[in-house]
């Protein structure tokens, strides 16, 4: 029995070597997620590099009718981003500083020209 073929890209077409779906295919996504379970940043950096290479190679293959940047983003990175928990949005006024001295200080940024704090 032959071992299963890994779901890797055929470059410069960026199709899956095993199933011919646009890479990363569903199986490649599951594999990548599993391999990077404890290091999501490494997964995103890797996929960002793959996105860069794919954009260049796909454009060279078809400069007039290649994929749109948003399509490539969704295909390579969108699925791997951490999604919200589904909780409700923050209440109105959340994150607005109070009027206490600590609250004022929390919203100040240094002015590089004068080296003094300025309120946002």
N, C-alpha and C positions, 0 to 999 in steps of 0.2 A: 504494500500500500504506500502510495506517495504522500509525503507530508503536505499539509495545506500550504498554498502559496501565500506569502505575506502580502498584505494590502499596502503596497508601496507605489509611489507615482511612476508612471512612464513619462519621462521628460523628453522633449519640451511640451508634450500634449497635456500633461497633468491629468491623466486618467489613471484609474487604479489598475495595477498590473494583474490583479486577481479577478476583479469583477467588472472592469471597464467603466465604472461610474466615475463622475468627476471626483478627483482626490482632494481632500480626504473624504473617502466614502464612509458610510455608517460604521463599518467594521474597523476601519482605520481610526475613526474618532473614538470608538470604545477602547481600542487598544492603547491609543495615545493617552486617553484619560486614565486608564488603569496604570500605565507606566509612570505617569506623573501625578499619582494620587496625592502625594505629600509635597509636591513642588509645582503649584499652578503657575508661578512666575516663569519657571524654566519652560513649561509647556507653551506659554504665550510668547516667549522669546523665540523658541524654536519655530512656532507657527508664523510669527512675524517674518522670520528669515525666509521661510518657505513661500509666504505671500509675496515678498519682494522678488524672489527668483521667478515665481510663476507669472507675476505681472510683466516682468521683463521678457520672459520667453514667449508668453502668449501674445504679447504685443508684436514681437518680432515675427511670429508666425502669421499674424493677421492684423496689421496695423489699422485697417479701416473698419473692422467689425469685431474687435476683441471684446472681452467682458468689461463691464463698467466697474470702476473702483469699488462702489458699494457692494456689488455682487461678489467681488473677490474678498472683500472684508468679511462679509457674512459667511462665505464659504470656508475661509481659512481661520478666522478669529472669532466671529460672532458666536458660534456654538460653544466656544471654550470659555467665554467670559462668565464670571460668577453672576448669577441671576439674583434678583431680590428674593426675599423670603415670602413675599406675598402679603406682608403686613400692610396696614393702612398707611397713607402718607402722614408725615409729621403734622401736628396741629398748627394752625396759624400762629405766627409769632415764635415758633420754635427756632432756636438758633439766634434769635435777636438778643443782643447783650442787654443786661439790665443797667440801671443807672448808678450802680455802686462803683466805687473806685476800682475794684477788681474787674468789674464788667467793662468799664471804660478802657482799662489797660489791655484787656483781652482783644480789643478791636483796633489797637493802634499798630501802625507799621512805621519802621524807621524811614526817614526821608534821607536818601543818600546824599543829597546836596548839602543839607545842614546838619546831618547826623542827629536830628531830633525826631521824636515821634509825631505822627500826624494821625488824626482820627479818620477812619475810612468813611 
